[in-house]
Amino acid sequence: SATLYLVGTPIGNLEDITMRAVRTLKEVDWIAAEDTRVSRHLCNHYDIETPIFSMHEHNEFDRIDYVIELLSAGNSVAVISDAGLPCISDPGARLVHHVTEAGFAVVPIPGANAGLSALMASGLEALMPFVFYGFLEHKKPAKLKQLQGLQQVSETLIFYESPHRIKASLELMLEIFGDRQIVLARELTKKFEEFIRGTLSEVIKVADDLKGEMVIIVSGYVAETVDYSMISAVDHVQQLVDSG
Ligand code: SAM
């Protein structure tokens, strides 16, 4: 019946998909997929024969009316992205907004997610609470502004980054955050899965040769422990001394 399913798909290893996700993709009338070639590969693997149409960053807006038409006619539609959870640093959120406004049911089918997979294996002692930031802006001034805004955030920070920009981003983080502890999680669930743990300056040293998909986990801001009550007491005594 007229329902929009948001279906989690693997982030590398094709086995990381739930049985419910596979069944849903088989049972719905339509699949809206980010890159139809990527999704055909997944569907072939699981013998899913449901028709697929494309819905990506650049046509999501146009697809909203189309999906609402399909739902109005009693069809069910599943949204999938190239990897992981739709709407999470991927298309879907605007569609979900309009579909809920139009009064149709939206059902999440959970699955793999790169940020949370990286976080849980990070090894950081205090990883909760966290801020799921996703991608930073590409251009330096905008990225700088974003990082400055995060400088005093005490939550663990989760970023997505491409290998082309990783070194520049880590260098800017070092400049803004200082030499914090980070974890770079690379190629999660795939053959060359790797975790690089260290301070920003340590990880920057190896960042030139890194390829593949990556998540950066940055430990949160820790306020320097200054006892202000002592400072004001000392100031007060100094003032007394000064004034004789
Ligand atoms: N929707 C996805 C999710 O739920 O995680 C995220 C999609 S986003 C367009 C793609 C980015 O996620 C990559 O650039 C990378 O930062 C991260 N990512 C996706 N798969 C990954 C993997 N296997 N290992 C590490 N990072 C990954």
Boltz pocket constraint, residues with backbone or C-beta under 6 A from the ligand:
constraints:
  - pocket:
      binder: B
      contacts: [[A, 11], [A, 12], [A, 81], [A, 83], [A, 84], [A, 85], [A, 86], [A, 87], [A, 88], [A, 89], [A, 90], [A, 112], [A, 113], [A, 114], [A, 115], [A, 159], [A, 160], [A, 161], [A, 162], [A, 185], [A, 186], [A, 187], [A, 188], [A, 189], [A, 190], [A, 213], [A, 214], [A, 215]]
      max_distance: 6.0
